[in-house]
Amino acid sequence: MEIENNNVILVAYDFTAVGDLAIQNAINMAKIINYKVCVLHILNKVSLKNLQKNKETVESITDKLEKLTGEIKKEHKIEADFLIRKGSIFTSIAEVCKEIGTNLLVFGTHGKKGIQFLLGSFAMKLIKSCPVPVMVVQKPAVNVRFSDIVFPLNIEPGSKQKVKWALALHKQFNATIHLFIDSYPDEFIQNRLRADLKQVKKILDKHQIKHTENFSPTKGNFSDNSVAFAKETNADMIMISTDPDKITWSLFGSHDERAIYNQERIPVMCINAQDLRVIIGGL
């Protein structure tokens, strides 16, 4: 069942520096498109243990979030609220998204570190459990207007369907969409990709969306090349499609992870293949 969107940006917040990054970016986006920010804190085994260690109570979490959202409303003149839920981040966040009609989830990361190299990516697990697009951020939102967005295009399932979200992002931010097309040595596969490119460009032209056409070098990893191109064009965001049913973990980082944890710290919007039909703002 499709989620009813209520112009809400949900922020996963854990009172860390990474959480603060997510808050800053959510506020920046909400101010541009006049959305509400909802701050969500999940009480799990780790957070409850920290509360006990610091001799704090759940009520103290409520007080902190009331103060935080009050400051957001006062300083940034946007609507803000908060929720506290007990459970797992991999199930509770998805439940809240459906419950409140979230359009987008924002969370911060410092990259894939430590035990995640052995157990896989916590971020990827969260992204794939989420029923709405997820924006992963690694740096503060400074003068980000989302006016230039990189759209990597390859033959992976769901890649060209991102065009629906490209339309939505253009509508919200008047963004220019920079198509970045993969290169394949196999002529048959390359012809398939050219057909997809033609279809995507036709849709963008139909909706009079500003876009550029750029081809990836034949050498190197496509995700890495996409990030390099995004840096070169000073892009505000990269949008990728992810497949919840596909195992993407690898010792050296899957294509999705290489984009999400990019060293240039460019924000990445992840759209699950099953959610490509969902359109922001009712487009």
C-alpha positions as a Markdown table, in Angstrom:
| # | Residue | x | y | z |
|---|---|---|---|---|
| 1 | Met | 0.0 | 0.0 | 0.0 |
| 2 | Glu | 1.3 | 3.4 | -0.9 |
| 3 | Ile | 2.1 | 5.8 | 1.9 |
| 4 | Glu | 0.1 | 9.0 | 2.1 |
| 5 | Asn | 2.6 | 11.8 | 2.2 |
| 6 | Asn | 2.0 | 14.7 | 4.6 |
| 7 | Asn | 5.0 | 17.0 | 3.7 |
| 8 | Val | 7.1 | 15.7 | 6.6 |
| 9 | Ile | 10.8 | 15.1 | 6.7 |
| 10 | Leu | 11.7 | 12.6 | 9.4 |
| 11 | Val | 15.1 | 12.8 | 11.1 |
| 12 | Ala | 16.6 | 9.8 | 12.9 |
| 13 | Tyr | 18.3 | 11.4 | 15.9 |
| 14 | Asp | 20.5 | 10.0 | 18.6 |
| 15 | Phe | 22.0 | 13.0 | 20.3 |
| 16 | Thr | 25.4 | 12.6 | 18.6 |
| 17 | Ala | 27.4 | 14.8 | 16.2 |
| 18 | Val | 26.2 | 12.6 | 13.4 |
| 19 | Gly | 22.6 | 13.2 | 14.5 |
| 20 | Asp | 23.2 | 16.9 | 14.5 |
| 21 | Leu | 24.3 | 16.7 | 10.9 |
| 22 | Ala | 21.0 | 15.1 | 10.0 |
| 23 | Ile | 19.1 | 17.8 | 11.9 |
| 24 | Gln | 20.9 | 20.6 | 10.1 |
| 25 | Asn | 20.3 | 19.1 | 6.6 |
| 26 | Ala | 16.6 | 18.3 | 7.3 |
| 27 | Ile | 16.1 | 21.9 | 8.5 |
| 28 | Asn | 17.8 | 23.3 | 5.4 |
| 29 | Met | 15.6 | 21.2 | 3.1 |
| 30 | Ala | 12.4 | 21.9 | 5.0 |
| 31 | Lys | 13.0 | 25.7 | 4.8 |
| 32 | Ile | 13.4 | 25.5 | 1.0 |
| 33 | Ile | 10.2 | 23.4 | 0.4 |
| 34 | Asn | 8.2 | 24.5 | 3.4 |
| 35 | Tyr | 7.9 | 21.0 | 5.0 |
| 36 | Lys | 7.6 | 20.0 | 8.6 |
| 37 | Val | 10.5 | 18.4 | 10.5 |
| 38 | Cys | 9.8 | 15.5 | 12.8 |
| 39 | Val | 12.7 | 14.3 | 15.0 |
| 40 | Leu | 12.6 | 10.6 | 15.9 |
| 41 | His | 14.6 | 9.1 | 18.7 |
| 42 | Ile | 14.6 | 5.3 | 19.0 |
| 43 | Leu | 15.0 | 3.8 | 22.5 |
| 44 | Asn | 16.8 | 0.5 | 22.0 |
| 45 | Lys | 19.1 | -1.6 | 24.2 |
| 46 | Val | 22.1 | 0.7 | 23.5 |
| 47 | Ser | 20.3 | 4.0 | 24.2 |
| 48 | Leu | 18.6 | 2.6 | 27.3 |
| 49 | Lys | 21.9 | 1.4 | 28.6 |
| 50 | Asn | 23.4 | 4.8 | 28.0 |
| 51 | Leu | 20.6 | 6.4 | 29.9 |
| 52 | Gln | 21.2 | 4.1 | 32.9 |
| 53 | Lys | 25.0 | 4.8 | 32.7 |
| 54 | Asn | 24.4 | 8.6 | 32.7 |
| 55 | Lys | 21.7 | 8.3 | 35.4 |
| 56 | Glu | 19.1 | 9.8 | 33.1 |
| 57 | Thr | 15.5 | 8.9 | 32.5 |
| 58 | Val | 13.3 | 8.7 | 29.5 |
| 59 | Glu | 11.7 | 11.9 | 30.7 |
| 60 | Ser | 15.0 | 13.7 | 30.2 |
| 61 | Ile | 15.0 | 12.6 | 26.6 |
| 62 | Thr | 11.6 | 14.2 | 26.2 |
| 63 | Asp | 12.8 | 17.4 | 27.8 |
| 64 | Lys | 15.8 | 17.5 | 25.4 |
| 65 | Leu | 13.7 | 16.9 | 22.3 |
| 66 | Glu | 11.1 | 19.5 | 23.4 |
| 67 | Lys | 13.9 | 22.1 | 23.8 |
| 68 | Leu | 15.4 | 21.1 | 20.4 |
| 69 | Thr | 12.2 | 21.3 | 18.4 |
| 70 | Gly | 11.3 | 24.5 | 20.2 |
| 71 | Glu | 14.6 | 26.1 | 19.1 |
| 72 | Ile | 14.0 | 24.8 | 15.5 |
| 73 | Lys | 10.6 | 26.5 | 15.3 |
| 74 | Lys | 11.8 | 29.7 | 16.9 |
| 75 | Glu | 15.1 | 30.1 | 14.9 |
| 76 | His | 14.1 | 28.7 | 11.5 |
| 77 | Lys | 10.3 | 29.5 | 11.4 |
| 78 | Ile | 9.3 | 26.0 | 10.4 |
| 79 | Glu | 7.0 | 23.5 | 11.9 |
| 80 | Ala | 8.8 | 20.9 | 14.1 |
| 81 | Asp | 7.8 | 18.0 | 16.3 |
| 82 | Phe | 9.3 | 14.9 | 17.9 |
| 83 | Leu | 8.6 | 11.3 | 18.6 |
| 84 | Ile | 10.1 | 8.7 | 20.9 |
| 85 | Arg | 9.7 | 5.0 | 20.2 |
| 86 | Lys | 11.0 | 1.9 | 21.8 |
| 87 | Gly | 12.3 | -0.8 | 19.5 |
| 88 | Ser | 14.8 | -1.5 | 16.7 |
| 89 | Ile | 15.9 | 1.2 | 14.3 |
| 90 | Phe | 15.3 | -1.2 | 11.5 |
| 91 | Thr | 11.6 | -1.7 | 12.3 |
| 92 | Ser | 10.5 | 1.3 | 14.3 |
| 93 | Ile | 11.6 | 3.9 | 11.8 |
| 94 | Ala | 9.8 | 2.2 | 9.0 |
| 95 | Glu | 6.6 | 2.0 | 11.2 |
| 96 | Val | 6.8 | 5.7 | 12.0 |
| 97 | Cys | 7.3 | 6.6 | 8.3 |
| 98 | Lys | 4.0 | 4.9 | 7.5 |
| 99 | Glu | 2.2 | 6.2 | 10.5 |
| 100 | Ile | 2.9 | 9.9 | 10.1 |
| 101 | Gly | 3.0 | 10.0 | 6.3 |
| 102 | Thr | 6.8 | 10.8 | 6.0 |
| 103 | Asn | 8.0 | 12.0 | 2.6 |
| 104 | Leu | 11.7 | 11.5 | 3.3 |
| 105 | Leu | 14.0 | 10.1 | 6.0 |
| 106 | Val | 17.3 | 11.9 | 6.8 |
| 107 | Phe | 20.1 | 10.4 | 8.8 |
| 108 | Gly | 23.7 | 11.1 | 9.2 |
| 109 | Thr | 26.8 | 8.9 | 9.1 |
| 110 | His | 30.5 | 9.2 | 9.6 |
| 111 | Gly | 31.0 | 6.4 | 7.1 |
| 112 | Lys | 31.4 | 2.6 | 7.3 |
| 113 | Lys | 33.7 | 1.9 | 10.2 |
| 114 | Gly | 34.8 | -0.8 | 12.6 |
| 115 | Ile | 32.5 | -3.8 | 13.0 |
| 116 | Gln | 30.4 | -2.8 | 10.0 |
| 117 | Phe | 33.2 | -4.0 | 7.7 |
| 118 | Leu | 32.7 | -7.5 | 9.1 |
| 119 | Leu | 28.9 | -7.5 | 9.6 |
| 120 | Gly | 27.9 | -5.4 | 6.7 |
| 121 | Ser | 26.5 | -1.9 | 6.6 |
| 122 | Phe | 24.1 | -0.7 | 9.3 |
| 123 | Ala | 23.1 | 2.2 | 7.0 |
| 124 | Met | 22.3 | -0.1 | 4.1 |
| 125 | Lys | 20.1 | -2.3 | 6.4 |
| 126 | Leu | 18.2 | 0.8 | 7.5 |
| 127 | Ile | 17.8 | 2.1 | 4.0 |
| 128 | Lys | 16.5 | -1.2 | 2.7 |
| 129 | Ser | 14.0 | -1.4 | 5.6 |
| 130 | Cys | 12.6 | 2.1 | 5.0 |
| 131 | Pro | 9.4 | 2.5 | 2.9 |
| 132 | Val | 10.3 | 6.0 | 1.8 |
| 133 | Pro | 13.4 | 7.5 | 0.2 |
| 134 | Val | 16.4 | 8.1 | 2.5 |
| 135 | Met | 18.9 | 11.0 | 2.3 |
| 136 | Val | 22.2 | 10.1 | 3.9 |
| 137 | Val | 24.4 | 13.0 | 4.9 |
| 138 | Gln | 28.0 | 13.3 | 6.1 |
| 139 | Lys | 28.5 | 17.0 | 6.4 |
| 140 | Pro | 26.6 | 20.2 | 7.5 |
| 141 | Ala | 24.2 | 21.8 | 5.1 |
| 142 | Val | 26.0 | 25.0 | 4.1 |
| 143 | Asn | 24.4 | 27.0 | 1.2 |
| 144 | Val | 22.9 | 23.8 | -0.2 |
| 145 | Arg | 20.0 | 24.5 | -2.5 |
| 146 | Phe | 19.7 | 21.2 | -4.2 |
| 147 | Ser | 19.9 | 23.0 | -7.5 |
| 148 | Asp | 22.2 | 20.4 | -9.1 |
| 149 | Ile | 21.5 | 16.7 | -8.8 |
| 150 | Val | 23.5 | 13.8 | -10.3 |
| 151 | Phe | 21.4 | 11.0 | -11.7 |
| 152 | Pro | 23.6 | 7.9 | -12.4 |
| 153 | Leu | 22.1 | 5.8 | -15.1 |
| 154 | Asn | 23.0 | 2.2 | -15.7 |
| 155 | Ile | 21.2 | -1.1 | -16.6 |
| 156 | Glu | 20.5 | -2.0 | -13.0 |
| 157 | Pro | 16.7 | -2.6 | -12.3 |
| 158 | Gly | 15.2 | 0.6 | -11.0 |
| 159 | Ser | 17.9 | 2.9 | -12.4 |
| 160 | Lys | 15.9 | 4.6 | -15.1 |
| 161 | Gln | 12.7 | 4.7 | -12.9 |
| 162 | Lys | 14.4 | 7.3 | -10.7 |
| 163 | Val | 13.2 | 9.7 | -13.3 |
| 164 | Lys | 10.0 | 10.0 | -11.3 |
| 165 | Trp | 11.9 | 11.4 | -8.4 |
| 166 | Ala | 13.9 | 13.6 | -10.7 |
| 167 | Leu | 10.6 | 15.2 | -11.7 |
| 168 | Ala | 9.7 | 15.7 | -8.1 |
| 169 | Leu | 13.0 | 17.1 | -7.1 |
| 170 | His | 12.9 | 19.5 | -10.0 |
| 171 | Lys | 9.5 | 20.7 | -9.0 |
| 172 | Gln | 10.5 | 21.2 | -5.4 |
| 173 | Phe | 13.9 | 22.8 | -6.0 |
| 174 | Asn | 14.0 | 23.9 | -9.6 |
| 175 | Ala | 16.9 | 21.5 | -9.9 |
| 176 | Thr | 19.0 | 20.7 | -13.0 |
| 177 | Ile | 19.4 | 17.0 | -13.4 |
| 178 | His | 22.8 | 15.8 | -14.5 |
| 179 | Leu | 22.5 | 12.4 | -16.2 |
| 180 | Phe | 25.7 | 10.4 | -15.7 |
| 181 | Ile | 25.6 | 7.4 | -18.0 |
| 182 | Asp | 27.6 | 4.2 | -17.4 |
| 183 | Ser | 29.8 | 2.7 | -20.2 |
| 184 | Tyr | 29.8 | -1.0 | -21.1 |
| 185 | Pro | 32.2 | -2.8 | -23.4 |
| 186 | Asp | 29.5 | -5.1 | -24.5 |
| 187 | Glu | 27.7 | -3.5 | -27.5 |
| 188 | Phe | 24.4 | -5.2 | -26.8 |
| 189 | Ile | 24.3 | -4.0 | -23.2 |
| 190 | Gln | 25.3 | -0.5 | -24.3 |
| 191 | Asn | 22.5 | -0.4 | -26.8 |
| 192 | Arg | 20.1 | -1.3 | -24.1 |
| 193 | Leu | 21.4 | 1.5 | -22.0 |
| 194 | Arg | 21.1 | 4.0 | -24.9 |
| 195 | Ala | 17.4 | 3.0 | -25.2 |
| 196 | Asp | 16.9 | 3.7 | -21.5 |
| 197 | Leu | 18.7 | 7.0 | -21.8 |
| 198 | Lys | 16.5 | 8.0 | -24.7 |
| 199 | Gln | 13.4 | 7.2 | -22.7 |
| 200 | Val | 14.6 | 9.2 | -19.7 |
| 201 | Lys | 15.5 | 12.2 | -21.8 |
| 202 | Lys | 12.1 | 12.1 | -23.5 |
| 203 | Ile | 10.4 | 12.3 | -20.1 |
| 204 | Leu | 12.6 | 15.1 | -18.9 |
| 205 | Asp | 12.1 | 17.1 | -22.1 |
| 206 | Lys | 8.3 | 16.5 | -21.9 |
| 207 | His | 8.3 | 18.2 | -18.4 |
| 208 | Gln | 10.8 | 20.9 | -19.5 |
| 209 | Ile | 13.3 | 19.9 | -16.9 |
| 210 | Lys | 16.8 | 21.2 | -17.3 |
| 211 | His | 19.3 | 18.4 | -17.7 |
| 212 | Thr | 22.7 | 17.6 | -19.0 |
| 213 | Glu | 24.1 | 14.4 | -20.6 |
| 214 | Asn | 27.4 | 13.0 | -19.4 |
| 215 | Phe | 29.2 | 9.7 | -20.0 |
| 216 | Ser | 31.3 | 7.8 | -17.5 |
| 217 | Pro | 34.9 | 6.9 | -18.4 |
| 218 | Thr | 35.2 | 3.3 | -19.5 |
| 219 | Lys | 37.7 | 2.7 | -16.7 |
| 220 | Gly | 37.1 | 2.6 | -13.0 |
| 221 | Asn | 34.1 | 1.8 | -10.8 |
| 222 | Phe | 30.9 | 3.5 | -11.9 |
| 223 | Ser | 29.9 | 4.6 | -8.4 |
| 224 | Asp | 33.4 | 6.1 | -7.9 |
| 225 | Asn | 33.1 | 7.8 | -11.3 |
| 226 | Ser | 29.7 | 9.2 | -10.4 |
| 227 | Val | 31.0 | 10.7 | -7.2 |
| 228 | Ala | 34.0 | 12.2 | -9.0 |
| 229 | Phe | 31.6 | 13.7 | -11.5 |
| 230 | Ala | 29.4 | 15.1 | -8.7 |
| 231 | Lys | 32.4 | 16.8 | -7.2 |
| 232 | Glu | 33.4 | 18.2 | -10.6 |
| 233 | Thr | 30.0 | 19.7 | -11.1 |
| 234 | Asn | 29.7 | 20.9 | -7.5 |
| 235 | Ala | 26.5 | 18.9 | -7.2 |
| 236 | Asp | 24.3 | 19.1 | -4.1 |
| 237 | Met | 23.2 | 15.5 | -4.2 |
| 238 | Ile | 23.5 | 12.1 | -5.9 |
| 239 | Met | 20.4 | 10.0 | -6.3 |
| 240 | Ile | 20.7 | 6.2 | -6.5 |
| 241 | Ser | 18.3 | 3.3 | -6.6 |
| 242 | Thr | 18.7 | 0.4 | -4.1 |
| 243 | Asp | 17.1 | -3.0 | -4.2 |
| 244 | Pro | 15.8 | -4.3 | -0.8 |
| 245 | Asp | 15.9 | -7.9 | -2.0 |
| 246 | Lys | 19.5 | -7.7 | -3.3 |
| 247 | Ile | 22.5 | -8.6 | -1.1 |
| 248 | Thr | 25.0 | -5.8 | -1.8 |
| 249 | Trp | 27.6 | -6.3 | 0.9 |
| 250 | Ser | 31.2 | -6.9 | -0.1 |
| 251 | Leu | 34.5 | -6.7 | 1.7 |
| 252 | Phe | 35.5 | -3.7 | -0.6 |
| 253 | Gly | 32.1 | -2.0 | -0.5 |
| 254 | Ser | 29.2 | -2.6 | -2.8 |
| 255 | His | 28.3 | -0.1 | -5.5 |
| 256 | Asp | 25.6 | 1.4 | -3.2 |
| 257 | Glu | 27.9 | 1.7 | -0.3 |
| 258 | Arg | 30.7 | 3.3 | -2.3 |
| 259 | Ala | 28.2 | 6.0 | -3.3 |
| 260 | Ile | 26.6 | 6.4 | 0.1 |
| 261 | Tyr | 29.9 | 6.6 | 2.0 |
| 262 | Asn | 31.7 | 8.7 | -0.6 |
| 263 | Gln | 34.8 | 10.5 | 0.6 |
| 264 | Glu | 33.6 | 13.8 | -0.9 |
| 265 | Arg | 30.8 | 13.6 | 1.7 |
| 266 | Ile | 28.2 | 14.5 | -1.0 |
| 267 | Pro | 24.6 | 13.8 | 0.2 |
| 268 | Val | 23.0 | 10.7 | -1.3 |
| 269 | Met | 19.3 | 10.1 | -1.8 |
| 270 | Cys | 18.5 | 6.4 | -1.8 |
| 271 | Ile | 15.3 | 5.2 | -3.4 |
| 272 | Asn | 14.3 | 1.6 | -2.9 |
| 273 | Ala | 13.2 | -0.1 | -6.1 |
| 274 | Gln | 9.9 | -1.0 | -4.5 |
| 275 | Asp | 9.2 | 2.7 | -3.7 |
| 276 | Leu | 10.0 | 4.2 | -7.1 |
| 277 | Arg | 6.3 | 4.7 | -7.6 |
| 278 | Val | 6.1 | 7.1 | -4.6 |
| 279 | Ile | 6.3 | 10.7 | -5.7 |
| 280 | Ile | 7.1 | 13.6 | -3.4 |
| 281 | Gly | 4.6 | 16.4 | -3.4 |
| 282 | Gly | 2.0 | 14.3 | -5.2 |
| 283 | Leu | 3.6 | 14.6 | -8.7 |
